[in-house]
Amino acid sequence: MSEARRELWVDETGQERMTVSIGPHHPSTHGVLRLIVELDGETITDAEAEIGFLHTGIEKHAEHLTWQQAITVLDRMDYLSPLSNNLGYVLAVERLLGLEVPRRVQYVRVLLTELQRIASHLVWLGTHGLDLGAQSIFFYCFDLREGILDILEETTGARMNPSYFRVGGLAQDIPPTFARMVDAWLREFPKRMAELRAILDDNPIWLARVKRIGAISAEQALAWGLTGPNLRATGIGYDVRKAFPYSGYEEFDFEVPVGEHGDVYDRYRVRMAEMEQSARIARQALDGLPEGPWRVEDRKIVLPPKEEVKRSMEALIHHFKLVSYGFDVPAGEVYQAIESPRGEIGFYVVSDGGNRPLRVRVRPPSFYNTQALPALMRGHLIADMVAIIASIDPVFGEVDR
Amino acid sequence: MAGDGVRQGAATPAVEASERTVQRLVARFGPEVEPLPTPFDVPVVKVRPGALREVAALLKEAGYAMLLDVGGVDYLGRRPPEERFEVVYHLLDVRGLRRIRLRVPVPEDRPEVPTLSDLWPSASWAEREVFDLFGIRFTGHPDLRRILMPDDWEGHPLRKDFPLRGSRQAGTPQALRQRFFPLRLDGPPGDAAPGSGGDAPAGRPGAGGEGGA
């Protein structure tokens, strides 16, 4: 289709056809995506997605940085959920190193990634609503998300790309205000969630735009490699947190919401329910937050406390070695998957025994989800295209890396 | 056999089931398929490109319904009989919750692997990405063209001999010398001395301008 693209022509049966190019810069493409759709009247007969506009060579960069430094570039892939990128990568490296992190670290990681999941889903909901003409939900969502970003800023020092999870623990301990802030936000959340649901759940305009649109069967979803809410909306309850628990998820009590028809509406229902489940996990993590160290004791991996560096020669050497050289990771390969807001994000990390990764291959869930877009759009009206794109919830920083 | 050598991680029933699948593959395909030790709960099998399609079809039948990922690795400098490249496939059985990894060695002089995009449509873009970034061709792929890099890009960025920084000419040996070793304190000035036409600012090793020409 990309060869000899025609804008207007008459096909074999005498029907008038039109080709429309949408993007790469368009508000409804949620990033930098170009879609070339073939129309019969207003119906999409074929579509093609072009990606790569945000390719910045993140995997290549990671090979040139030390194990700890690579966190900062991988952070920027899924920019709506950077803590998932952090978590998957540090878990992979920790497995290669054979490191067991303290329980407090596990709990803080779970708590923050679940808050991040809610924040990410709020961006999805707000922009999804905005695309279909529901303007107020956009402001409600971003206002609620702001509370999570405040918590992240207070805890990690950054709103957007925290690089807070480190190999061997955290960048710093949680602040004294942490419990109070998270508790206040979690108390507020059910009320605010009810407001969001009140705007859309029974809204006839919303329902008419999302029901029976962009449906995909379970079998097709598997064939296209869909994961996350997009897969669960088809009825398959595959969630990495339950299937292959990591970072102590087996200790938390939560449900995996599933849909039935795999359409835009079911993806909406699944993500809405997921936010409530995430808040449930965050509450459990906050109430059960263990005391203890916030990183491992191994001085070959984590920096010694600054006070000690001033007094101890040993600590100074460790500090110098870690900052200038980093640490070696035993040769080997590992595939560590976690459940990001968009699905299974997998880190296939290969080490040759040196102080830099030989290869960090990321399985980006958005990449596979976006690939299925043309299959989802065929037969629908062009006006429904924006609903379908938004319901897939792609992040192009991750698609293109 | 699979599971020999050091296994890191616990032997869960799902891992053992995947290891049994690997053993069945070995029994069936012989030298084309070689089991590797299980690193961290994912059984691994090395498959020669010639047997890949049959192995993949068999695994799909056996319940590995999802092709999660196709990725490339460049082991530049690895000595024969090991090949330079590998294409790595991750498969998932969403019902049995089993994973399996296929590592396909790819020779440098003939970087070709048969496509799996007809078995799993999810392979389509992923194979295009491996082609784009590693220059490995997937024979039988219906639409094998670049996906992330511009159509007219030269070279394959994720190869180890492709420099991280530099212009489009940066892949040539001469440019490599200029870019990364521009400073010579002893001996006669090399071809990278200031004014020799190299586009790296003299005296700033490796800190040249970024982006394309």
Boltz contact constraints between the chains, C-beta under 6 A:
constraints:
  - contact:
      token1: [A, 52]
      token2: [B, 147]
      max_distance: 6.0
  - contact:
      token1: [A, 52]
      token2: [B, 148]
      max_distance: 6.0
  - contact:
      token1: [A, 55]
      token2: [B, 148]
      max_distance: 6.0
  - contact:
      token1: [A, 60]
      token2: [B, 157]
      max_distance: 6.0
  - contact:
      token1: [A, 60]
      token2: [B, 158]
      max_distance: 6.0
  - contact:
      token1: [A, 64]
      token2: [B, 164]
      max_distance: 6.0
  - contact:
      token1: [A, 95]
      token2: [B, 40]
      max_distance: 6.0
  - contact:
      token1: [A, 222]
      token2: [B, 65]
      max_distance: 6.0
  - contact:
      token1: [A, 222]
      token2: [B, 66]
      max_distance: 6.0
  - contact:
      token1: [A, 223]
      token2: [B, 120]
      max_distance: 6.0
  - contact:
      token1: [A, 223]
      token2: [B, 121]
      max_distance: 6.0
  - contact:
      token1: [A, 224]
      token2: [B, 121]
      max_distance: 6.0
  - contact:
      token1: [A, 224]
      token2: [B, 122]
      max_distance: 6.0
  - contact:
      token1: [A, 225]
      token2: [B, 66]
      max_distance: 6.0
  - contact:
      token1: [A, 225]
      token2: [B, 122]
      max_distance: 6.0
  - contact:
      token1: [A, 236]
      token2: [B, 94]
      max_distance: 6.0
  - contact:
      token1: [A, 238]
      token2: [B, 94]
      max_distance: 6.0
  - contact:
      token1: [A, 243]
      token2: [B, 97]
      max_distance: 6.0
  - contact:
      token1: [A, 332]
      token2: [B, 39]
      max_distance: 6.0
  - contact:
      token1: [A, 333]
      token2: [B, 39]
      max_distance: 6.0
  - contact:
      token1: [A, 334]
      token2: [B, 40]
      max_distance: 6.0
  - contact:
      token1: [A, 335]
      token2: [B, 42]
      max_distance: 6.0
  - contact:
      token1: [A, 348]
      token2: [B, 71]
      max_distance: 6.0
  - contact:
      token1: [A, 350]
      token2: [B, 73]
      max_distance: 6.0
  - contact:
      token1: [A, 359]
      token2: [B, 73]
      max_distance: 6.0
  - contact:
      token1: [A, 361]
      token2: [B, 71]
      max_distance: 6.0
  - contact:
      token1: [A, 363]
      token2: [B, 68]
      max_distance: 6.0
  - contact:
      token1: [A, 363]
      token2: [B, 69]
      max_distance: 6.0
  - contact:
      token1: [A, 368]
      token2: [B, 122]
      max_distance: 6.0
  - contact:
      token1: [A, 371]
      token2: [B, 125]
      max_distance: 6.0
  - contact:
      token1: [A, 400]
      token2: [B, 148]
      max_distance: 6.0
